[in-house]
Amino acid sequence: MPIRREVLREINRFSVAPMQRSDLFMCVVAGHGFSRGGHTFLAACDSEIAPEALSRETAVSLETVRNRRVKIVTER
């Protein structure tokens, strides 16, 4: 299982790949995740699940993944 920095690096790698509005971006994760306060997170091996504030800082939110792709597509 990768550490948070590696997950974010891969998200960045995909965010610079050429995409058109009609393209489909799929993020498939074989690992662990969790939900907190209505948000879903991907857990990296260095993620801290408790307390909640720390889990938000050490895991990768699906919102981060989604927003990064939306930003790239709308800028092109």
PyRosetta script that sets phi, psi and omega in degrees:
from pyrosetta import init, pose_from_sequence

init()
pose = pose_from_sequence("MPIRREVLREINRFSVAPMQRSDLFMCVVAGHGFSRGGHTFLAACDSEIAPEALSRETAVSLETVRNRRVKIVTER")
pose.set_psi(1, 132.5)
pose.set_omega(1, -177.2)
pose.set_phi(2, -76.6)
pose.set_psi(2, 161.3)
pose.set_omega(2, 174.0)
pose.set_phi(3, -84.4)
pose.set_psi(3, 163.1)
pose.set_omega(3, -174.9)
pose.set_phi(4, -52.5)
pose.set_psi(4, -43.8)
pose.set_omega(4, -178.8)
pose.set_phi(5, -58.7)
pose.set_psi(5, -39.2)
pose.set_omega(5, 179.2)
pose.set_phi(6, -68.5)
pose.set_psi(6, -38.7)
pose.set_omega(6, 177.6)
pose.set_phi(7, -62.3)
pose.set_psi(7, -47.1)
pose.set_omega(7, 179.7)
pose.set_phi(8, -64.4)
pose.set_psi(8, -36.4)
pose.set_omega(8, 177.4)
pose.set_phi(9, -61.9)
pose.set_psi(9, -42.7)
pose.set_omega(9, 179.5)
pose.set_phi(10, -67.8)
pose.set_psi(10, -37.6)
pose.set_omega(10, 175.5)
pose.set_phi(11, -60.6)
pose.set_psi(11, -43.4)
pose.set_omega(11, 177.9)
pose.set_phi(12, -62.7)
pose.set_psi(12, -40.4)
pose.set_omega(12, 179.6)
pose.set_phi(13, -59.4)
pose.set_psi(13, -42.8)
pose.set_omega(13, 177.7)
pose.set_phi(14, -69.8)
pose.set_psi(14, -30.9)
pose.set_omega(14, -175.7)
pose.set_phi(15, -70.4)
pose.set_psi(15, -19.7)
pose.set_omega(15, 177.9)
pose.set_phi(16, -96.5)
pose.set_psi(16, -4.2)
pose.set_omega(16, 177.8)
pose.set_phi(17, -70.6)
pose.set_psi(17, 141.3)
pose.set_omega(17, 179.8)
pose.set_phi(18, -60.7)
pose.set_psi(18, 131.5)
pose.set_omega(18, 177.2)
pose.set_phi(19, -143.8)
pose.set_psi(19, 148.8)
pose.set_omega(19, 174.1)
pose.set_phi(20, -110.5)
pose.set_psi(20, 164.9)
pose.set_omega(20, 179.2)
pose.set_phi(21, -58.1)
pose.set_psi(21, -30.8)
pose.set_omega(21, -177.3)
pose.set_phi(22, -84.2)
pose.set_psi(22, -6.7)
pose.set_omega(22, 179.4)
pose.set_phi(23, -72.8)
pose.set_psi(23, 154.4)
pose.set_omega(23, 178.2)
pose.set_phi(24, -110.3)
pose.set_psi(24, 126.4)
pose.set_omega(24, 177.0)
pose.set_phi(25, -107.3)
pose.set_psi(25, 123.0)
pose.set_omega(25, 178.8)
pose.set_phi(26, -119.9)
pose.set_psi(26, 133.0)
pose.set_omega(26, 176.9)
pose.set_phi(27, -115.1)
pose.set_psi(27, 109.2)
pose.set_omega(27, -178.9)
pose.set_phi(28, -106.0)
pose.set_psi(28, 125.7)
pose.set_omega(28, -177.5)
pose.set_phi(29, -121.4)
pose.set_psi(29, 126.0)
pose.set_omega(29, 173.3)
pose.set_phi(30, -106.6)
pose.set_psi(30, 93.1)
pose.set_omega(30, -176.2)
pose.set_phi(31, -178.3)
pose.set_psi(31, -150.3)
pose.set_omega(31, -176.8)
pose.set_phi(32, -111.8)
pose.set_psi(32, 154.5)
pose.set_omega(32, 175.8)
pose.set_phi(33, -152.1)
pose.set_psi(33, 174.1)
pose.set_omega(33, 179.2)
pose.set_phi(34, -158.7)
pose.set_psi(34, 163.3)
pose.set_omega(34, 178.2)
pose.set_phi(35, -116.8)
pose.set_psi(35, 141.0)
pose.set_omega(35, 176.5)
pose.set_phi(36, -145.7)
pose.set_psi(36, 128.9)
pose.set_omega(36, 174.3)
pose.set_phi(37, 53.8)
pose.set_psi(37, 37.3)
pose.set_omega(37, 178.7)
pose.set_phi(38, 81.9)
pose.set_psi(38, 6.2)
pose.set_omega(38, 179.0)
pose.set_phi(39, -118.1)
pose.set_psi(39, 148.2)
pose.set_omega(39, 179.5)
pose.set_phi(40, -110.4)
pose.set_psi(40, 139.5)
pose.set_omega(40, -176.5)
pose.set_phi(41, -126.9)
pose.set_psi(41, 147.9)
pose.set_omega(41, 169.9)
pose.set_phi(42, -92.7)
pose.set_psi(42, 130.5)
pose.set_omega(42, -179.2)
pose.set_phi(43, -95.1)
pose.set_psi(43, 126.8)
pose.set_omega(43, 173.2)
pose.set_phi(44, -95.3)
pose.set_psi(44, 170.0)
pose.set_omega(44, -176.6)
pose.set_phi(45, -67.0)
pose.set_psi(45, -19.0)
pose.set_omega(45, 178.1)
pose.set_phi(46, -102.4)
pose.set_psi(46, 12.0)
pose.set_omega(46, 178.3)
pose.set_phi(47, -73.8)
pose.set_psi(47, 141.4)
pose.set_omega(47, 174.6)
pose.set_phi(48, -103.2)
pose.set_psi(48, 119.0)
pose.set_omega(48, -175.3)
pose.set_phi(49, -79.3)
pose.set_psi(49, -32.6)
pose.set_omega(49, 179.3)
pose.set_phi(50, -130.7)
pose.set_psi(50, 145.8)
pose.set_omega(50, -3.8)
pose.set_phi(51, -74.0)
pose.set_psi(51, 170.0)
pose.set_omega(51, -174.1)
pose.set_phi(52, -56.6)
pose.set_psi(52, -42.8)
pose.set_omega(52, -179.3)
pose.set_phi(53, -60.4)
pose.set_psi(53, -39.7)
pose.set_omega(53, 179.7)
pose.set_phi(54, -71.8)
pose.set_psi(54, -35.5)
pose.set_omega(54, 179.2)
pose.set_phi(55, -64.5)
pose.set_psi(55, -36.7)
pose.set_omega(55, 178.0)
pose.set_phi(56, -66.0)
pose.set_psi(56, -29.2)
pose.set_omega(56, -179.0)
pose.set_phi(57, -86.8)
pose.set_psi(57, -22.5)
pose.set_omega(57, -173.6)
pose.set_phi(58, -109.8)
pose.set_psi(58, -10.7)
pose.set_omega(58, 175.8)
pose.set_phi(59, -103.5)
pose.set_psi(59, 174.8)
pose.set_omega(59, 179.9)
pose.set_phi(60, -112.5)
pose.set_psi(60, 118.3)
pose.set_omega(60, -178.7)
pose.set_phi(61, -76.2)
pose.set_psi(61, 145.8)
pose.set_omega(61, 175.7)
pose.set_phi(62, -64.2)
pose.set_psi(62, -27.0)
pose.set_omega(62, 176.0)
pose.set_phi(63, -61.9)
pose.set_psi(63, -38.1)
pose.set_omega(63, 176.5)
pose.set_phi(64, -61.3)
pose.set_psi(64, -45.7)
pose.set_omega(64, 179.1)
pose.set_phi(65, -62.0)
pose.set_psi(65, -49.0)
pose.set_omega(65, -178.2)
pose.set_phi(66, -62.6)
pose.set_psi(66, -47.5)
pose.set_omega(66, -178.0)
pose.set_phi(67, -64.4)
pose.set_psi(67, -36.0)
pose.set_omega(67, 179.6)
pose.set_phi(68, -64.7)
pose.set_psi(68, -43.0)
pose.set_omega(68, 178.6)
pose.set_phi(69, -68.4)
pose.set_psi(69, -42.8)
pose.set_omega(69, -179.4)
pose.set_phi(70, -61.6)
pose.set_psi(70, -42.4)
pose.set_omega(70, -179.3)
pose.set_phi(71, -61.4)
pose.set_psi(71, -45.1)
pose.set_omega(71, -178.5)
pose.set_phi(72, -65.2)
pose.set_psi(72, -45.4)
pose.set_omega(72, -177.8)
pose.set_phi(73, -64.9)
pose.set_psi(73, -40.6)
pose.set_omega(73, -177.7)
pose.set_phi(74, -74.8)
pose.set_psi(74, -21.1)
pose.set_omega(74, 178.4)
pose.set_phi(75, -78.7)
pose.set_psi(75, -16.2)
pose.set_omega(75, -176.6)
pose.set_phi(76, -94.4)
pose.dump_pdb("model.pdb")
